[in-house]
């Protein structure tokens, strides 16, 4: 116990993450966080006390064996650390950048009881980037694990099985269609490919990646990195069909009956935007965050005219919302040249965005008007937005979400002069696939109903997961659903032989 207390009292703070200077990065779409050096990574990994109950593993939706990989980083064996991570997580370089570790693995880290938790996400990012820069060493580490497994080391065998899968004679030759190419779909596709299935991913847009490609800005998640992870799936046999809108070009029954797929996974996400429902939302200069981010991220409007995609960039922009998408939209508008203010109807403690994203936004000069709610958008005679009428709010009793309900303060109305308004108040599941699929049970919110363990829907052979099932959530939760669905599909295919 004395040793444990000693370990927990040294190096209470995480090794700082190197970042671009705020004044510099507010003008560029270059990645903000630069990543750990080898020395930084080893120092951070050595903060882990290797506690016996490892609550961090239970806090990870995809079950990464965190203490084991962190221990390898602490010893400087980055290749083996990567092999351990990759066995459980299909997209570690992405998760290390965009997952809300503070509410998951790091949120339950024992080290965090006295100081800051171990920077698990930062270490995951580090080993992934290191492996990309050292492919031969990373491959050699997996070879070494295979040899250890052959010699009877069960721990090594577990890692190898997770990383490579075990081709089942029953599943070899089975064909699975995956609808959508976001994190749930990519994870499901990779897990099934490792089991020997022939997997085809159908993506409605012209690029693969779903929200990873169209929704998350370059300065948080470089698109070359997404392409790199997708390419790795191609290397293990996953094929991709882009510009393929399932629900219009094909429906689920056609995929199974005419194209011969034995099972289908639906991972179409939640990309249908929500609106405020107030007067003036149709004015020029008003857009939803989905449009702004898609134009900038997927179609590279920030490099116009080199890329033939224009984007409206005002000079005085308000972004309405308090989540990660609102932070992404605000920081994007700032980089396009606008003075940006975030308006949110609750207080700072109630904001659902990651603390890191809020902090970065503040560093970059974005203003916050909290406990403020828009009530009307004002336009000029030409139909362009010119102002936003708002009312002050105060917090009352908790609502169904557990957060205190915002209530308008009488007589507190005021206006903000703007020429650009971005609405970032959530998104919904697009009902396109469900409406085109007879026998598929959905909720009144168009969420697909599934079995919690297997992700099976009400339609035989059809499975679903991610935001299409639970509504807009996080990348890692979608990936966890993708892993469960892959196991459920494998079980279904094996039983159908």
C-alpha positions in Angstrom: 0.0 0.0 0.0 2.8 2.4 0.9 4.4 1.7 -2.6 1.0 2.4 -4.3 0.6 5.7 -2.4 4.2 6.7 -3.4 3.6 5.9 -7.1 0.3 7.9 -7.1 1.9 10.9 -5.5 4.7 11.4 -8.1 4.2 13.0 -11.5 0.6 14.0 -10.9 0.2 15.9 -14.2 0.2 14.4 -17.7 3.2 15.0 -19.9 2.0 18.1 -21.9 0.9 17.5 -25.5 2.9 19.7 -27.9 0.5 22.0 -29.9 0.6 24.6 -32.6 0.6 28.1 -31.2 -3.0 29.4 -30.9 -2.5 32.5 -33.0 -0.9 30.5 -35.7 -3.3 27.6 -35.8 -6.4 29.8 -35.9 -5.3 30.7 -39.5 -4.5 27.2 -40.7 -6.2 23.8 -41.0 -3.0 22.0 -39.9 -3.4 19.5 -37.1 -3.4 21.3 -33.7 -1.9 18.5 -31.6 1.6 17.5 -32.7 1.8 14.2 -30.8 4.3 12.9 -28.3 8.0 12.3 -28.9 9.4 8.9 -27.9 10.7 10.5 -24.7 7.4 12.0 -23.9 5.5 8.8 -24.5 7.8 6.7 -22.3 7.6 9.3 -19.5 3.8 9.4 -19.7 3.5 5.6 -19.8 5.7 5.3 -16.7 3.0 7.3 -14.8 0.8 4.2 -15.0 0.8 2.3 -11.7 -0.4 -1.0 -13.3 -3.2 -1.4 -10.8 -4.4 -5.0 -10.6 -8.1 -4.3 -11.3 -7.5 -2.2 -14.5 -10.8 -0.2 -14.6 -9.5 1.5 -17.7 -10.2 -1.7 -19.8 -13.8 -1.8 -18.6 -14.1 1.9 -19.6 -13.0 1.2 -23.2 -16.0 0.3 -25.5 -13.7 -1.9 -27.6 -11.8 -3.5 -24.8 -8.2 -2.5 -25.5 -5.8 -4.2 -23.0 -4.6 -0.8 -21.8 -2.2 -1.8 -19.0 -0.4 -4.3 -21.3 0.2 -1.8 -24.1 1.1 1.0 -21.8 3.7 -1.2 -20.1 5.3 -1.9 -23.4 5.5 1.8 -24.2 7.1 2.4 -20.8 9.8 -0.2 -21.8 10.3 1.5 -25.1 8.9 -1.5 -27.1 6.6 0.6 -29.3 6.1 -2.1 -31.9 4.8 -4.6 -29.5 2.6 -1.9 -27.9 1.0 -1.2 -31.3 0.4 -4.9 -31.9 -1.5 -5.1 -28.6 -3.6 -2.1 -29.4 -4.3 -3.0 -33.0 -5.6 -6.4 -31.9 -8.5 -4.8 -30.2 -9.0 -1.5 -32.0 -9.4 -1.3 -35.7 -8.8 2.5 -35.8 -6.3 3.4 -33.1 -4.8 6.4 -34.7 -8.3 7.9 -35.1 -9.4 6.9 -31.6 -6.3 8.4 -30.1 -7.3 11.7 -31.6 -11.0 12.1 -31.3 -12.3 9.7 -28.6 -13.6 11.3 -25.3 -11.1 9.4 -23.2 -11.8 11.7 -20.2 -15.3 10.1 -19.9 -14.2 6.5 -20.7 -10.9 4.8 -20.1 -9.2 7.9 -18.5 -12.3 8.8 -16.6 -12.0 5.6 -14.5 -8.2 5.5 -14.3 -6.9 4.8 -10.8 -4.1 7.2 -11.3 -6.6 10.0 -11.7 -7.7 9.7 -8.1 -4.6 11.8 -7.1 -3.7 14.0 -10.0 -4.4 13.6 -13.7 -5.2 10.2 -15.2 -2.7 8.5 -17.5 -2.9 10.0 -21.1 -4.1 6.7 -22.6 -5.5 8.4 -25.7 -2.2 10.2 -26.3 -0.3 7.0 -26.0 -2.6 5.2 -28.3 -2.1 7.9 -30.9 1.6 7.8 -30.4 2.0 4.0 -31.0 -0.2 4.2 -34.1 1.8 7.0 -35.6 5.0 5.3 -34.7 3.9 2.1 -36.4 3.0 4.0 -39.5 6.5 5.5 -39.6 8.2 2.1 -38.8 6.2 -0.5 -40.7 8.9 -3.1 -40.8 9.4 -3.0 -37.0 5.6 -3.2 -36.5 5.4 -6.2 -38.7 8.3 -7.8 -37.0 6.6 -7.4 -33.6 3.6 -9.4 -34.8 6.0 -12.1 -36.2 7.6 -12.3 -32.8 4.2 -12.7 -31.2 3.4 -15.5 -33.6 6.6 -17.3 -32.6 5.8 -16.9 -28.9 2.3 -18.2 -29.5 3.7 -21.3 -31.4 5.9 -21.9 -28.3 2.8 -22.0 -26.1 2.6 -18.5 -24.7 -1.2 -18.0 -24.2 -0.9 -14.2 -23.8 0.8 -13.9 -27.2 -1.8 -16.2 -28.7 -4.6 -14.0 -27.5 -3.0 -10.9 -29.1 -2.4 -12.8 -32.4 -5.9 -14.1 -32.5 -7.3 -10.6 -31.9 -5.0 -9.0 -34.5 -5.5 -11.5 -37.2 -8.7 -13.3 -36.4 -9.3 -17.0 -37.1 -10.6 -17.9 -40.5 -13.6 -20.2 -40.0 -14.2 -22.9 -42.5 -17.9 -22.2 -42.0 -17.5 -18.5 -42.9 -15.0 -18.7 -45.7 -16.8 -17.6 -48.8 -19.7 -16.0 -46.9 -20.5 -12.5 -48.3 -21.5 -9.6 -46.1 -22.7 -6.1 -47.2 -21.9 -3.2 -45.0 -24.0 -0.1 -45.5 -22.2 3.1 -44.7 -18.5 3.6 -44.0 -18.3 5.4 -40.7 -16.5 4.0 -37.6 -19.1 1.3 -36.8 -19.1 0.0 -40.4 -15.3 0.1 -40.8 -14.9 -1.8 -37.5 -17.5 -4.4 -38.4 -16.0 -4.8 -41.9 -12.5 -5.4 -40.5 -13.6 -7.9 -37.9 -15.6 -9.9 -40.4 -12.7 -9.9 -43.0 -10.5 -11.3 -40.2 -13.0 -14.1 -39.8 -12.8 -15.0 -43.5 -15.9 -13.3 -44.8 -15.9 -11.4 -48.2 -17.0 -7.9 -47.2 -18.2 -5.1 -49.4 -18.8 -1.6 -48.0 -21.4 0.6 -49.7 -20.8 4.4 -49.2 -23.3 7.0 -50.5 -20.6 9.7 -50.9 -17.6 9.7 -53.2 -15.1 9.1 -50.3 -15.0 6.5 -47.6 -15.0 7.3 -43.9 -18.4 8.6 -43.0 -18.3 11.2 -40.2 -14.6 10.7 -40.0 -14.2 12.2 -43.4 -17.1 14.7 -43.7 -17.7 15.7 -40.1 -14.4 16.0 -38.2 -12.1 18.9 -39.3 -8.7 18.4 -40.7 -7.1 20.2 -37.7 -8.4 17.5 -35.4 -8.3 14.5 -37.7 -6.2 14.7 -40.9 -8.0 13.0 -43.8 -4.8 11.4 -45.0 -4.8 9.4 -41.7 -8.4 8.2 -42.4 -7.4 7.1 -45.9 -4.5 5.3 -44.3 -6.7 3.3 -42.0 -9.2 2.5 -44.8 -6.3 1.3 -47.0 -5.4 -1.2 -44.3 -8.9 -2.7 -44.5 -8.4 -3.0 -48.3 -5.2 -4.9 -47.6 -7.1 -7.6 -45.7 -9.8 -8.0 -48.4 -12.5 -5.4 -47.7 -13.8 -3.9 -50.9 -15.6 -0.5 -51.2 -18.3 0.8 -53.5 -18.7 4.6 -53.4 -21.5 6.7 -54.8 -23.8 3.8 -53.8 -26.8 5.2 -51.9 -28.5 2.2 -50.3 -32.2 2.9 -50.1 -32.2 4.4 -53.6 -29.7 2.7 -55.8 -30.2 -0.6 -54.0 -32.4 -1.7 -51.1 -31.6 -4.3 -48.4 -33.7 -7.0 -50.1 -31.9 -6.4 -53.4 -28.5 -6.7 -51.8 -29.5 -10.1 -50.3 -31.7 -11.6 -53.0 -30.2 -10.3 -56.2 -26.5 -9.6 -55.3 -26.2 -12.6 -53.1 -25.1 -11.2 -49.8 -25.6 -13.6 -46.8 -26.0 -10.8 -44.3 -26.1 -7.0 -44.1 -24.8 -4.6 -41.5 -26.5 -1.1 -41.5 -24.2 1.6 -40.0 -25.6 4.7 -41.7 -25.0 7.0 -38.7 -27.0 10.1 -37.8 -26.3 12.7 -40.4 -29.7 14.3 -40.7 -29.4 17.8 -39.2 -31.7 19.3 -36.6 -32.9 22.9 -36.7 -33.9 25.5 -34.1 -37.5 25.9 -35.3 -37.4 29.7 -35.1 -38.3 32.4 -37.5 -35.6 33.3 -40.1 -33.8 30.0 -40.4 -34.2 30.1 -44.2 -32.3 33.3 -44.7 -29.1 33.5 -46.7 -26.0 33.1 -44.6 -27.7 30.6 -42.3 -26.5 27.0 -42.5 -26.4 23.8 -40.4 -23.0 22.6 -39.2 -23.4 19.5 -41.4 -23.2 21.6 -44.5 -20.3 23.8 -43.4 -18.3 20.8 -42.2 -19.0 18.7 -45.2 -18.0 21.4 -47.6 -14.8 22.1 -45.8 -13.8 18.6 -44.7 -15.0 16.3 -47.5 -14.8 18.8 -50.4 -11.8 20.9 -49.2 -13.6 24.2 -49.6 -10.9 25.8 -47.4 -8.6 25.4 -50.4 -10.9 27.1 -52.9 -10.4 27.7 -55.8 -7.8 24.9 -55.9 -10.8 22.7 -55.1 -14.0 23.7 -56.9 -16.2 24.0 -53.8 -17.1 27.4 -52.5 -18.2 28.0 -48.9 -19.8 31.1 -47.4 -17.6 32.7 -44.8 -19.1 35.7 -43.0 -17.3 38.2 -40.9 -19.4 38.0 -37.8 -20.5 34.4 -37.1 -22.6 32.9 -34.3 -22.6 29.1 -33.8 -25.5 27.8 -31.8 -24.8 24.7 -29.7 -22.5 23.3 -27.1 -21.3 19.9 -28.4 -18.2 18.8 -30.2 -19.9 19.6 -33.6 -20.5 23.2 -32.4 -16.8 23.5 -31.4 -15.7 22.0 -34.8 -18.0 24.5 -36.7 -16.9 27.5 -34.6 -13.2 26.7 -35.0 -13.7 26.1 -38.8 -15.5 29.4 -39.2 -12.7 31.1 -37.4 -10.2 29.6 -39.8 -12.3 30.9 -42.7 -11.8 34.4 -41.4 -14.9 35.2 -39.2 -15.1 36.6 -35.7 -16.9 33.8 -34.0 -19.2 33.6 -31.0 -20.7 30.4 -29.6 -24.2 30.7 -28.1 -25.4 28.0 -25.8 -28.5 27.9 -23.7 -26.9 26.2 -20.6 -23.7 26.9 -18.7 -20.1 25.8 -19.1 -20.5 22.8 -16.9 -23.4 21.5 -18.9 -21.7 21.7 -22.3 -21.4 18.2 -23.8 -18.3 19.1 -25.8 -14.9 17.8 -24.7 -13.2 20.1 -22.3 -10.1 20.0 -24.6 -12.1 21.3 -27.5 -13.7 24.1 -25.5 -10.3 25.0 -24.3 -8.8 25.1 -27.8 -11.7 27.2 -29.0 -11.1 29.7 -26.3 -7.4 29.8 -27.0 -8.1 30.6 -30.6 -10.2 33.7 -29.7 -13.7 32.3 -30.0 -16.2 34.1 -27.7 -18.8 32.2 -25.6 -22.2 33.6 -24.7 -23.6 31.0 -22.2 -27.1 30.8 -20.7 -28.3 32.4 -24.0 -31.0 31.1 -26.4 -31.8 32.3 -29.9 -35.5 33.2 -30.5 -35.4 34.8 -34.0 -33.1 35.3 -37.0 -33.3 38.8 -38.5 -32.6 39.5 -42.2 -32.4 42.5 -44.5 -34.4 43.3 -47.6 -32.2 41.2 -49.8 -32.8 38.1 -47.7 -29.5 37.9 -45.9 -29.0 37.4 -42.2 -28.1 40.5 -40.3 -28.9 39.7 -36.6 -29.9 37.2 -34.0 -32.4 38.0 -31.3 -31.7 36.1 -28.1 -32.9 35.8 -24.5 -31.0 35.2 -21.3 -31.5 31.9 -19.6 -31.3 30.5 -16.1 -31.1 26.9 -15.0 -34.0 25.3 -13.2 -34.8 21.8 -12.1 -33.1 18.9 -14.0 -34.9 17.6 -17.1 -35.1 14.0 -18.5 -31.4 14.2 -19.5 -30.4 14.9 -15.9 -29.1 18.3 -16.7 -30.8 21.4 -15.3 -33.5 22.7 -17.5 -32.8 26.2 -19.1 -35.6 28.7 -18.5 -36.0 32.1 -20.1 -35.4 35.2 -18.0 -38.3 37.7 -18.5 -37.3 41.0 -20.1 -33.8 39.9 -20.9 -34.0 40.0 -24.7 -31.1 41.4 -26.7 -29.7 41.2 -30.3 -26.3 40.2 -31.8 -25.2 41.7 -35.2 -24.1 38.9 -37.5 -23.8 38.0 -41.1 -23.4 34.2 -40.7 -25.3 31.7 -38.5 -24.3 28.1 -38.0 -26.8 25.7 -36.3 -25.2 22.9 -34.4 -27.9 21.5 -32.1 -27.7 17.8 -32.9 -28.5 15.4 -35.7 -30.9 12.6 -36.4 -30.9 9.3 -38.1 -31.9 9.5 -41.8 -35.0 7.2 -42.3 -34.0 6.4 -45.9 -32.8 2.8 -45.4 -35.6 1.9 -42.8 -38.3 3.2 -45.1 -37.0 1.1 -48.0 -36.7 -2.1 -45.9 -40.0 -3.9 -45.1 -39.9 -5.7 -41.8 -37.2 -3.5 -40.2 -38.5 -2.3 -36.9 -37.6 1.3 -35.9 -38.5 3.6 -33.1 -40.6 6.8 -33.5 -37.2 8.6 -33.9 -36.2 6.3 -36.8 -33.6 4.5 -34.7 -33.2 0.9 -35.7 -34.3 -1.6 -33.0 -31.6 -4.3 -32.4 -30.8 -7.1 -30.0 -28.3 -5.6 -27.5 -25.9 -8.5 -27.6 -25.8 -9.5 -31.3 -27.0 -6.2 -32.9 -29.5 -8.3 -34.9 -32.6 -6.4 -36.2 -36.1 -7.7 -36.6 -35.3 -8.7 -40.2 -33.4 -12.0 -40.5 -29.8 -11.6 -41.7 -29.8 -7.8 -41.1 -27.8 -6.2 -38.3 -27.2 -2.6 -37.3 -25.1 -0.5 -34.9 -23.7 2.8 -34.1 -25.6 6.1 -34.4 -28.3 4.5 -36.6 -29.3 2.6 -33.4 -28.5 4.8 -30.5 -28.6 8.3 -32.1 -25.6 10.7 -32.4 -22.8 9.6 -30.1 -19.1 9.0 -30.2 -16.7 7.3 -32.6 -15.6 4.7 -30.0 -19.2 3.8 -29.0 -19.9 3.2 -32.7 -16.8 1.0 -33.0 -17.9 -1.0 -30.0 -21.2 -1.6 -31.7 -19.4 -2.6 -34.9 -17.4 -5.3 -33.0 -20.5 -6.7 -31.3 -22.3 -6.8 -34.7 -19.4 -8.6 -36.3 -19.6 -11.3 -33.6 -23.4 -11.5 -34.0 -23.1 -11.8 -37.8 -20.4 -14.5 -37.5 -22.7 -16.4 -35.1 -25.6 -16.0 -37.5 -23.6 -17.2 -40.5 -22.2 -20.1 -38.7 -25.6 -21.3 -37.6 -27.1 -20.8 -41.1 -24.6 -23.3 -42.6 
